[in-house]
Amino acid sequence: MGGRVDFTGGKVRRGGSGGVLMVVWLWCFLISVASAARLSTESRQNLQVENHLNRLNKPPVKSIKSPDGDIIDCVHISHQPAFDHPYLKDHKIQMRPNFHPEGLFHDNKVSANPKERTNPIKQLWHVNGKCPEGTIPIRRTKKDDVLRASSVKRYGKKKHRSIPQPRSADPDLINQSGHQHAIAYVEGDKYYGAKATINVWEPRIQQANEFSLSQLWILGGSFGQDLNSIEAGWQVSPDLYGDNNTRLFTYWTSDAYQATGCYNLLCSGFIQINSEIAMGASISPVSAYRNSQYDISILIWKDPTEGHWWMQFGNGFVLGYWPSFLFSYLADSASMIEWGGEVVNSEPDGQHTSTQMGSGHFPEEGFGKASYFRNIQVVDGSNNLKAPKGIGTFTEQSNCYDVQTGSNGDWGHYFYYGGPGKNPNCA
């Protein structure tokens, strides 16, 4: 009588369902193990993200909601992210530079050509309030911001090899980086700072993982693993900020974007002293084609006594400084200055990106149509602002993005730059 159940031939045989049940149970067990593993990976990632947010988002004295959805936290100046750095634990904040460079080009000088007059600019969050004295404004990092990055560790960092290398004739290096530039530059001397007034636009970005920026670079060392760089300007970066707004930004690295440095205040390094301007916050208004033009002035210079690198925004806002110990080569001086635009070309669908640089128009279109840098200057060893000597230009593909320099009495040394990216001559 024993085991199996079978209805053939009028006999009943028992037993098949036990094996089926075993398979079903095993299947359920494996699914639950996989789900648990996935949940534990997710919860581990969530924990990592939450810990990172707690490190970045310091307790605010006051918070301001910006019309673009940002939250600007007013954080006590001594609680800012810079002081998470072990070397800055006992640092005494320097509340003003010892010296300003001599020979500042007066940016409010009225141009003889009324068509070339530009307008003042502010940040969008200012319409809803300001931070009290003794605090600094910090754009709050949201969970989604961190999750858009490839990892918590890479959040707020540039990818390697994202720097224009005008001396390199190696096309493999150029194509490998996926970054394209249209810049003016000087090299061959010791530089202690640089200045520029930069036309502000809102270029169109084709893919969320691409960006478009316009900035100045203060560079020291070789273009190998030890490059030192201080950078500042404006950018549109959907990956970093979650939108297509034009934003003020800074960046620094002392090892060619590998382990050190970050955008804005997303790691310890830059010490901010200003309560009015927020790194990473939206700039408003921006320039429009054949319409009003807006620009921002940025000055970065090395304090001759302390050796820190200071940054000024506009004519009156000294924002703060990068302590000299962050750098190796830049602890002494810069060997190259670059000004200009950069985009990421991820070659969507195997073709050149249509992400715009600057205004999205070529330099030859001129004022009101093409984007410009004007009054570009360098700081010499005597802490004087001087016109740059021997300006070179560089672009990987001039049919996609181009640059043209010039000089006159109102704008000093200037250049127009940019372009539309993909077009009949740039495939």
Disulfide bonds with the S-S distance in Angstrom:
Cys74-Cys131 2.10
Cys262-Cys267 2.12
Cys400-Cys426 2.05
